Amino acid sequence: MAKIVVDAMGSDEFPTPDVEGAVMAAREYGVEIILVGDEALIKPVLGSQNIDGLNIRIVHAPEMLTMQDKGENLVLKARSKDARNSMAVGIDLVKTGEADAFVSAGNTGAGMVTALFRLGRIRGVDRPALAPIFPTATGTCVVLDIGANPDCKPENLYQFGILGSIYAEKVRGVKNPKVGLVSNGEEEGKGNELVKGATPLFKSSKLNYFGNVEGKEVIGGKVDVAVTDGFTGNVMLKSSEAVAKLITDKIREIIKNGNILTKIGGLLVKPALGEIKKLLDPSEQGAAPMLGVNGLVFIGHGRSDAFAIKNAVRVAKHAVDVKVLDAMKSAIEESLKN
């Protein structure tokens, strides 16, 4: 049975969605849940749930990391051996082997720093990357990095490619995933100095390298893994989310303000619109993996509801079951021999 730590102090509305989602996951996926956070806040929410027969326990962590924790203050809280915040306590459970994975809807930067200091990196990985799943015309695409590393070197992108490829294969079930470098043109030679410097590394690797891809090709499903620096990836992510919201909001507005025929048409297409909304909803994936740290860490959106938390646990459980961390370690080790 997979043991998943859930940061009960992570979401914007903590601890209610975090606890409720964890309970849903324990019931649906048969995992052991360790809720980490302020016990006095967690217990009333947990007590309102039906947890008969479920394997759920609380580990008290009276403090939490917030968006206000930055710079030296964040580093001190992330690395202190006596840290009592929920992220540090939860990630330590993974480090000691008491748990298999950590899930949080808390501050992404805090999660990255805490995981780095407490778990360290996989040997051969210079920088971990955050890797969400983008919906595409043909399925999904792992995109990394989307914010953890605004400035990168070619070697970093190459390592992202290896990590993303293994994750796509093991967790997403994609056989021999195609890996592309995000650029401003498909042709080799296009792109900034970072892309040009990374190209030879990808071409000489054992990855199923597709070549350069523009944003439209990523959304069009040309590749299974899209590699970029954190600055570009974050712009892609935020832009995609904004466009998706704009389209769905405008469709709703047009139907609401239209004539009777438009409203009838809206009712007829409502099921299809529901499927589109589901496709674009980040809560369906729940959380993005932090690839490259020496442990399984998943970070979700601060606005996560119970459904998103439940799905984050599902993704974490699957990563545990398929031993994705061991596979990434082996792939990076192999790359060091080349």
C-alpha positions in Angstrom: 0.0 0.0 0.0 1.4 3.4 -1.1 1.9 5.9 1.7 1.2 9.4 0.6 1.8 12.5 2.7 -0.7 15.3 2.2 0.2 18.8 3.3 -3.0 19.8 5.1 -1.9 23.4 5.3 -1.2 23.8 1.6 -4.3 25.1 -0.3 -5.7 28.7 -0.1 -8.6 27.4 1.9 -6.7 25.0 4.1 -7.3 22.6 5.8 -10.8 21.7 4.5 -10.1 20.8 0.8 -6.8 19.2 1.7 -8.3 16.9 4.3 -11.5 16.2 2.3 -9.5 15.4 -0.8 -7.1 13.1 1.1 -10.1 11.2 2.6 -11.6 10.8 -0.9 -8.3 9.5 -2.2 -7.9 7.0 0.7 -11.3 5.6 0.1 -11.0 5.5 -3.7 -7.4 4.4 -4.2 -6.7 2.4 -1.1 -3.7 4.4 -0.1 -2.4 5.2 3.4 -2.7 8.9 4.0 -0.5 10.9 6.4 -2.0 14.4 7.0 0.7 16.9 8.1 -0.2 20.2 9.7 -1.7 21.8 12.7 -3.5 19.0 14.5 -6.0 21.4 16.2 -7.1 22.6 12.7 -7.1 19.2 11.0 -9.0 17.1 13.6 -12.4 18.9 13.3 -12.4 18.6 9.6 -11.3 14.9 9.7 -13.9 14.3 12.4 -16.6 15.4 10.1 -15.7 12.8 7.5 -16.6 9.1 7.3 -13.2 7.5 7.7 -14.3 4.1 8.9 -11.8 1.5 7.5 -9.5 4.1 6.1 -5.8 4.3 6.9 -5.4 7.9 7.8 -3.3 9.5 10.5 -2.1 13.0 11.5 1.5 14.2 12.1 1.5 17.5 13.9 3.3 20.4 12.3 2.3 23.7 13.9 3.9 26.0 11.4 3.5 26.6 7.7 5.3 28.2 4.8 3.5 31.0 3.0 3.9 33.3 0.0 5.5 35.8 2.5 8.4 33.4 3.1 11.1 34.4 0.7 14.9 34.7 0.4 17.0 34.0 3.4 13.9 33.6 5.6 12.6 30.8 3.4 16.0 29.1 3.2 16.3 29.1 7.0 12.9 27.6 7.4 13.4 25.1 4.6 16.8 23.7 5.7 16.6 23.9 9.5 16.9 20.4 11.1 14.4 21.5 13.7 11.8 22.9 11.2 8.2 22.5 12.3 6.4 23.7 9.2 4.2 21.3 7.3 6.3 21.1 4.1 9.5 20.3 6.0 7.9 17.8 8.3 6.1 16.1 5.4 9.1 15.9 3.1 11.2 14.5 5.9 8.7 11.6 6.1 9.6 10.8 2.5 13.3 11.2 3.2 13.2 8.7 6.1 11.2 6.2 4.1 8.1 6.6 6.3 6.2 7.7 3.3 6.5 7.2 -0.5 5.4 10.6 -1.8 4.5 14.2 -0.7 1.6 16.2 -2.1 1.0 19.9 -1.4 -1.1 22.7 -2.8 1.2 25.2 -1.1 3.8 27.8 -2.2 5.6 26.3 -5.2 8.9 28.1 -4.5 8.8 27.0 -0.9 8.1 23.4 -2.0 11.0 23.5 -4.4 13.5 25.0 -1.9 12.3 22.6 0.9 12.6 19.6 -1.3 16.0 20.6 -2.5 17.4 21.1 1.0 15.8 18.1 2.6 15.9 15.5 -0.2 18.7 16.7 -2.3 19.0 16.1 -6.1 19.2 12.9 -8.1 22.9 12.3 -8.8 23.7 13.9 -12.1 20.8 16.4 -12.0 21.9 20.0 -11.6 18.4 21.6 -11.3 15.0 20.0 -10.6 12.1 21.0 -12.8 8.4 21.4 -12.3 6.5 19.4 -15.0 2.8 19.9 -15.4 0.7 18.1 -18.0 -0.7 20.2 -20.9 -3.8 19.0 -22.8 -3.1 18.7 -26.6 -5.0 17.8 -29.7 -3.9 14.2 -29.5 -3.7 13.7 -25.7 -1.3 15.3 -23.3 2.3 16.6 -23.2 4.7 16.9 -20.3 6.1 20.4 -20.3 9.2 21.3 -18.2 10.3 23.5 -16.7 7.4 25.9 -15.9 8.9 28.2 -13.4 11.5 26.6 -11.1 14.5 27.7 -13.2 14.0 31.0 -15.1 17.6 30.9 -16.3 19.1 27.7 -17.6 22.1 26.2 -19.4 21.9 23.7 -22.3 22.9 20.9 -19.9 19.9 21.7 -17.7 17.5 21.4 -20.7 19.1 18.1 -21.6 18.5 16.7 -18.1 14.9 18.0 -18.2 14.5 16.0 -21.4 15.6 12.8 -19.8 13.5 13.3 -16.7 10.4 14.3 -18.7 10.8 11.4 -21.1 11.0 8.9 -18.2 7.9 10.5 -16.6 5.9 10.4 -19.8 6.8 6.8 -20.4 6.3 5.4 -16.8 3.5 7.6 -15.5 1.7 8.7 -18.7 2.1 5.4 -20.4 3.7 6.8 -23.6 5.9 4.3 -25.4 9.2 5.9 -26.6 7.9 9.5 -26.1 8.9 12.2 -28.6 10.9 15.0 -27.0 10.9 18.5 -28.5 12.8 21.8 -27.7 10.5 24.8 -27.4 11.7 27.4 -29.9 10.4 30.2 -32.1 10.7 28.1 -35.2 10.7 24.5 -36.3 13.9 24.6 -38.3 17.1 23.6 -36.7 19.2 26.7 -36.1 16.2 28.7 -34.9 15.9 29.8 -31.3 18.0 31.7 -28.8 21.5 30.7 -27.7 20.1 28.3 -25.1 18.1 26.3 -27.6 21.0 26.3 -30.1 23.4 25.1 -27.4 21.0 22.3 -26.2 20.3 21.0 -29.7 23.6 19.0 -30.1 23.1 17.4 -26.7 19.6 16.2 -27.7 20.7 15.0 -31.2 23.5 12.9 -29.8 21.4 11.4 -27.0 19.3 8.2 -26.8 16.1 10.3 -26.5 13.5 10.1 -29.2 14.3 13.7 -30.2 11.8 15.3 -32.5 13.5 18.7 -32.9 12.4 22.2 -32.4 8.7 22.8 -31.6 6.7 26.1 -31.5 4.0 26.6 -29.0 1.3 25.6 -31.6 3.0 22.3 -32.2 3.1 21.6 -28.4 -0.7 22.2 -28.2 -1.1 20.4 -31.6 0.3 17.2 -30.0 3.4 16.9 -32.1 5.5 15.8 -29.1 5.0 14.0 -25.8 7.6 16.1 -23.9 8.3 19.8 -24.4 11.5 21.1 -22.9 12.2 24.7 -22.1 13.5 27.1 -19.5 11.3 28.1 -16.5 10.7 31.6 -17.8 9.4 30.5 -21.1 7.5 27.6 -19.7 5.7 29.7 -17.1 4.6 32.2 -19.8 3.3 29.2 -21.8 1.4 27.9 -18.8 -0.1 31.2 -17.8 -1.0 32.1 -21.4 -2.6 28.7 -22.0 -4.7 28.9 -18.8 -5.8 32.5 -19.7 -6.8 31.6 -23.2 -8.7 28.5 -22.0 -10.6 30.6 -19.5 -11.3 33.3 -22.0 -12.8 30.8 -24.5 -15.1 29.1 -22.0 -16.2 32.4 -20.4 -17.0 33.9 -23.8 -19.0 30.8 -24.9 -21.0 31.0 -21.6 -21.6 34.8 -22.1 -22.7 34.4 -25.7 -25.2 31.6 -24.8 -26.5 33.6 -21.8 -27.0 36.8 -23.8 -28.2 35.2 -27.0 -31.7 34.7 -28.4 -33.9 31.7 -27.7 -32.3 29.6 -30.5 -28.9 30.3 -29.0 -30.0 29.3 -25.6 -31.5 26.1 -27.0 -28.3 25.4 -28.8 -26.4 26.0 -25.6 -28.5 23.3 -23.9 -27.8 20.9 -26.7 -24.0 21.4 -26.6 -23.8 21.5 -22.8 -22.5 17.9 -22.5 -19.8 18.6 -25.1 -18.8 21.9 -23.3 -18.6 19.9 -20.1 -16.0 17.6 -21.7 -14.0 20.5 -23.0 -14.0 22.1 -19.5 -12.8 18.8 -18.0 -10.0 18.7 -20.6 -8.8 22.2 -19.7 -9.3 21.9 -15.9 -5.9 21.6 -14.1 -7.7 19.9 -11.1 -8.0 16.8 -13.3 -4.3 16.3 -13.0 -4.2 17.6 -9.4 -0.5 18.4 -9.2 2.7 18.6 -11.1 5.7 16.5 -10.2 9.0 18.1 -9.2 11.3 16.0 -11.3 15.0 15.8 -10.3 14.8 15.8 -6.5 15.7 12.6 -4.7 12.1 11.8 -3.8 8.5 12.0 -5.1 7.1 15.5 -4.6 4.0 16.9 -6.2 2.9 20.5 -6.1 -0.7 21.6 -6.9 -2.4 25.0 -7.4 -3.2 27.1 -4.4 -6.8 27.2 -5.5 -7.1 23.4 -5.4 -10.4 22.0 -4.2 -10.9 18.5 -2.7 -11.3 17.0 -6.2 -7.9 18.4 -7.2 -6.2 17.1 -4.0 -7.8 13.6 -4.6 -6.4 13.6 -8.1 -3.0 14.8 -6.9 -2.8 11.7 -4.6 -3.9 9.5 -7.5 -1.0 10.8 -9.6 1.5 10.4 -6.7 0.3 6.8 -6.1 0.7 5.9 -9.7 4.3 7.3 -9.7 5.0 5.2 -6.7 3.5 2.1 -8.2 5.5 2.3 -11.4 8.8 3.2 -9.6 9.3 6.3 -11.6 12.0 7.6 -9.3 14.2 4.5 -9.7 13.7 4.8 -13.5 14.8 8.4 -13.6 17.9 7.6 -11.5 18.9 4.9 -13.9 18.4 7.0 -16.9 20.4 9.9 -15.5 23.2 7.4 -14.5 23.2 6.1 -18.0 23.5 9.6 -19.4 26.6 10.3 -17.3 28.4 7.4 -19.0 28.0 9.0 -22.5 
